[in-house]
């Protein structure tokens, strides 16, 4: 007797544990059915079940696990196919996510687009500025005279904590056992890496000796020298001048204006051999106490020479490297302003009664709309960046124009599609409505409504779209159907929560 009670308790525990595999909607009925079977087995006549395999309650209850597992697999298969069916919200979202991932992979594959998306690699890039005498144009080409840089190194200690100079130029490179090449070499002051906060293995040891040192870019090292690590430390001839290769500079670390293949770091005495009229780029770290807060990343510096005042722009490197984001935000603002002029914003007339469209259903519907908007914005951002900086990786001015020309129509038509797609979806199951039917006559437009009727394949309701908006029927209307209508639809399902 006591053993029978223990077996009965264990059998019920097995059934309860197996019921966790059953979908919640059918769990109560499934558990009640198995509990009834156990009850029948416990109270059946002993003579009838003696010697039968079913007489062991525990062994019999173990059959609940494969039964529950089969029901779970069948539910997942049928529910998954329904959720991924044509017109479903999940399918729409997956297509958008796939587009975003594809665009992201393209951006990561293109060096220009990848650099435009990544944050600046420099330490405290907000305090890092390029000094220009010609505004933004002066940051895209060598425009600052070397004589100005030499004067600033002595007279601007109260404005800058550090200041450096570099000048891209094409030079002939000869390394033993390799073919000669002509590369764009940035002839720079020896404190450039320290100012940027970059660390290249091998460069520090040469810096301690005060010798000029050459840093090859990773792309040139791979393309011309087959990624040979033994090349570091060798001597190289640069237009008749012998210097040592001190290290390899990662491509992602050079985000400053000017395309370069190598960086030649020189001491002030070696750099003084340049002509005072030679033009290059001047980069510095500012003292915040010496400058007012930046206006859009710009600061002004004014100096007097022989009674004449000269104005220079100190433009934040973070602002320069953030141009793709700024341009895209401007295109996003233009698209938001132009959208009401090209597309009807209202989504239609939907019932406000809680017994028809409860708060959970409305929240899911609005959440789906906002997710689509967010995915469209990300997709257009990635695509426009890939297009602009894939075509003009080393010409930021042209890239900006291409990006805004590509982003604005992409956002405008993307938002338009998002609203139109939302209007053609069922507010309860978020599936695309189908089977359009013409209703009414145009001649009776003022007596009865005339337009197109669509319905949800799961029987949640009908959508009425007027052919000609009138004062009493100006926008589309959603009509909720009673759950008793669900049996008339091929894809009918259990009533949505709150719809009964």
N, C-alpha and C positions, 0 to 999 in steps of 0.2 A: 504493500500500500504506500509505504513511504517512498520506495523507489519510483513508483508510478507518478507521484507528485513531482519528484525531482525531474523525471523525464519530461513531464508536461511543461514544467517551468523552462527547461532548456529548449524545448521545441518552440515555445512562444518567443523566447529571446532570439532564436534563429530567424523566425518569421519577422520580428520587428527589425532586426539588423538588415535582413534582405530587402525590406520595404524601403530602405533609404536609397536603393538603386532605382526604384520606380519613380516616374515623374510625379510631381506633387498633385497634379490634377486628377490622377487615377490611383493615388496611393491609398486613400481611404477604402475604396471598393476592393482593391487587391488585397489589402490586409484583412478586411472583413471576410473575404472569400476563403483565404487560407486559415483564418481563425476558425471559421465554421467547419472546414475539413478536419482540423485538429480536434475540435469538439466532438465531431461525429466519430472520429477514430477512438477517442478516449471512452466514449459511452457505448460503443458498439458491443455487441455480445462477444464474450471471450471465445466461445466455441467457433464462431464464424470466422474469426481472424487468427485463430491459433495456427502457428507455423507459417503464417503469411509474412512476406517482407514488410508489408505495411503495418505489422503489429508493433514495430519499433518506432515510437513517436519521434525520437531524435533523428533517426535515419530518414524517416519520411519528411521531416521539416527541412532537411538539407536540400531537398529538391526545390525549395523556394528560391535558392540562390541562382541556379541556371534559369529558372522561370523569370525572375526579376531582371537578370542580366539581358535576356532576350528582349524583354519589353523595353528596357532602357535603350538597347541598340536600335530597335525598330523605331522608337520615338526620336532618337537623335537623327537617324537616317531620314525619316519622313519630315521631321521638323526642320532639319538642315536644308533639305531640298526646297521646302516651302520658303524658308528665309532667304535662300539664294536664288529663288525663282525670278523670272522676268518681271521687272517693275518693283521689286522689293527694295526697301530702304537700305538693308544691309548690302545688297548688291551695288546700289548706287554709291554707298560710302566706300566699299572696297575698290571700286573703279577709281574714285578720287584719290584714295590712299595709294593705289598702285601708280597713278600718275605723279603724285608727289614724290614717291620713292624713285621712280625713273628719272624725274627731273633732278633730284638730289644726286643720284649717281652720275649724271652728266656733268653737274657742277663740280663734283669731286674729281672727275676725270680731267677737267680743264683747269689748268693751273691758274689762269686769270680769274675765272669764276670762283674757284676755291679760295683764292686770296681775298676776293671781294666779300665772301661770306664769313671768313674766319675773323676773330677779333685781332687787334694789333698785337704782335709778339713782343713789343717793347715795354720795358718797365715804366710805369707812370706815364703812359703815352699822352695823357691830358696836359702834362707839363712840358711836353716835347713840342717844339715849334719849328717851322721853317720860316726863315726870314726872307721876305720878297720885297722888291721895289716896284713890282707890277701886279699886285693883287694875286688872284688865283692863277692867272696865266704865268706869273713868275715862278710858280711852284711846279710847273710842268716842263720847264726847260731851263738850262743853266742861265741865270740872269743876274747873279750877284758877283760883283768884281772881287778878285782875290785881295785887292788893296783894302776893300771895306772889311773883309774878314780879319785881316791883320790888325786893322785899327780897333775892331771890336774885341779882339783877344786881350787888348791892353786897357780899354776904356769902359768896358761894360760889366765890370765885376759886380756892380751894385744891381744889375739887371738880370744877369745870367750866372748860373752856377757852373755851367760847362758850355762850350761852344766848339763846333767841329765843322770841317769843310770837306767836300768831295767834288770831283770833276770827272764825269765820264768822257773817255776818249778812246778811239780805236788805236790799238797798238799791236805790233808783231810779237808773237810769242814763240820761242824755240826751246824745247826740252829734248834732251838727249834721247835717242832711240824713238822719237815720235816726229811726225810731220809738223812742219811749221803751220801756224794758224794766226789769224788776225781776230782778236777778241776785243770786246768793249770792256775796258779796264777803268774802274773808278779809282782815280788817284786821290787818296783821302788822308786826312790828318790821323795820327796814330791813336788818338783818343776816341775815335768814332765808335768802336765796339763798346768801350766802357760807357760812353754817353748813352748808347742805346740799351745797355744792360744785357748784351749778348756775350756768350762764352763759347769760343771755338777752341777745341783741343789743339795744343801746339802753338797757338798764337801768343799766349802769355809769355812763354819762354823766350821767344824772339823779341818781344816788347821789352823785356828786362835788359837786353843787350843794346837796345836802341837801334837795331838794324831794321831796314825796310823788309816787309814780309808780304807775301802774296797769298790771298785766299781765293781758291777756285770755287766757283759755284758748283753745286752738286750735279746739275744737268750737264755742264761742260765736262766735268770730271768723268761722268758716265759715258758721254757721247764720244769724246776725243781720246780719253785715256783709259777706257775700258774698266773704270772703277778700280784701278790699281792702287792699293793702299801704300805701296812702296814709293809712290811718287811724292808723298809728303816728306819734306826734308831735302829733296833734291834742289839743285840750282836751276834757275830758269833765266833765259836771256830775253829781256824786254827792250826792244829797240836798241840793242847794244849795251844795255845795263843789266848786270847780274844781280839777282835777288833770290832769296830762298822761298820755297813753297811752305807756308807755315800750317796750312790746314785746309779743310773743305767746309765751305759755308752752305748750310741748307738753303734751298731755294725759298722756303717759306719764311726765312729770317730776313730776306731783303724785300721790304714792302715800301721803300722810299721811292720818290720819283726818279725816273731814268732806268732804262733796261741795262743791266750789266752782266758780264760773264765772269768777272773776277774783281777783287778789291785789293788795291795796293796801298798798304798802310805805311806812311812815311813820317819821320820825325820832323819837327818844325824847321830844322836847318835844311833838310832835303826838300821839303815842300816849298821853301823860300826860293828855289830855283825857278818856280813858275813866274810868268810875267804878271805884273801888277794888274794888267788889263784882262787877264784870263778870267773867264766867268764859270761859275759852278753853283753848287747848292750849299747854303749855310744852315746848319741845324743846331739848335741850342735848347738847354733846359732853363726855364725862366724861374725867377724868384717871384712867388705869388705876391709878396708884399710890395713889389715894385710895379705891378701891373694891376689895373682895374679888372673886375670880373669880365671874362670874355663875352663878346656878343656874337653868338653863332660860331664860336671857336676862333674868333679873330681878335687880335690885340694890335694896338698901334705903338710904334716907337718913332720918336722924332729926335733928330740930332742936328746941331748947328755946326756948319763948317765955313769958316771965313765969312761969317755974317749971313750965310744962306742956310735955310732950314731944309732938311731932307726927311721925308716921311717913309717909313718902312712898315710893312705888314708882317706881323708875327702870327702865322696861321697854325693852329693846332694840328699835329700829325693825326690825332684821333679823329678830328673833323675831316681831314683829307681822306683817310682810309674808310670813314663812314659815309662817304658820298653815295654809294649804291643804296644804302638804307634811306638816306635823306631823300634821294630822287624818287625812290619807290613810294615813300610816304606822301610826297607831293602828288605823284600820279594817283595814289589812293584817294587823296582829298579831292582831286579833280573828278575822279570817277563817281564819288559819293555825291558831289554837287550836280553832276550831269545826269545821274540816274533818274531822278524824278521827272526830268524833261523828256526822257526817252522811254520810260517804262512805268506802268501803273504800279504804285507801291502797295495799296491795300490787297490783302490776300483773299478777301471775300467775306460773306456774311455767314457766320457759324453760330449755332445755338449756344447761349450762355447758361442754360439751365444745367445744374450739376448732375441731374439724373441722366442727361444725354451725353455730355462731354465732361467727365470729372476732372479734377485738378491734375491727377497723374497723367491722364491722356494729353491734356493741353501742355503740360511741362515736357512730355516726350516729344510732342510735335514741334514746339518752339526750340527745344534742344537740338533736334535734327536739323532745323533751319539754320541755327547758328553754327553748327558743325560744318554744314555745307559752305557757308560763307567763309569760315576760317580756312577750310581746305582749298577753296578757290583762291583766296588771297595768297596762301603759301605757294600754291602751284604756279600762279602767275609771277610771283616774286622770283622763284627759282628759274622759271623758263626765261623771263626777261633778263635776269642776270647771266644765265648761261649764253644767251644769244649775244648780249652786248659785250661781255668780257671774253667770249670765245672769238668774236670777230676783231675786237680792239683791246687785246690784253695789255698792250703797252701804250695805249692812247686813251687815257681816262676821259678826256674831253669828248671825243667821239663816242665812247662807250656810254657816257651819261645821256647823250642825245638819243642813241639807239634804245637805251633802256626805257626812257620815258615814252618814246614813240611806241614801243612794244607793250609796255605795262598798262598804259591808259586804255586802249581799246580792249586789251585782254581782261582787265578788271571790269570794264563797263559791260561787255558781253557776258562775262562770267556771272556778274550779279544779276543780269537780266535772265540768264538761264536758270539761276537759283530760284528766283521768284516765280518764274513760269512753271518750273518743275514742282515747286511747293503747292501751287494752286491746283495742280492736277493729281494730287495725292489724297488718299483717304485720311482724315484727321485721326482716326482710331488705330488702324494697322499700318499707316504710312505707305501703302502700296499704291502704285500708279493706277488711276482709274482707267477703265477701258470701255469698249463697245459704245462709241458715241452714236446718238440717235437724234434726228431732227424732230422737233416737237413744235406744233402750232404753225400758223401762217403769218406772213409779214403783213397782210392786209388787216389782221386782227390784233395787231401789236398792242393797241391801246385798250383792248377788251380782255385779252388773255395773253399770257406770256408766250413769246416766240423765241426759240433758240435751240441750244444743244443740251442733251442730257447724257451724262455719263454715270456709271454705277461701279461700286466696289464689288469685286468678284467674291468677296467673303460676306457680302450681304450687310455691310454696316450702314450703307446709305446711298443716296443719289445726289449728284451735283448738277444744278441747273445753271446754265450759262446763257444770258440773254443775247440775242442777235444784235439788237439795238438797245442801248441803255435808255431807260425812261425814268421819270421821277419816282415811280413806285417799284421799279426793278432795275436799279442802276448797276448792280454788281452781281457776281455769281453767288448762289446760295446753296448751302449744304442741308440736306434733309436726312435726319437720322431715321433708320428703319427699326421697327420692333424686332426683338430676337426671334419672334415666331416666323419671320420672313426668311431666316437663314437656311431653312431646308430647301428653298427654291434655287439656291446658288450652288454651283458645282464645287467651289472652293470654300464652302461654308465651314466655320470652325466654331469652337465654344465661344460664347459671348465674352466680349472684352470686359475687364473689371469695371464695374460701375455702370455697365450698359443695361443690365437687367433692371 
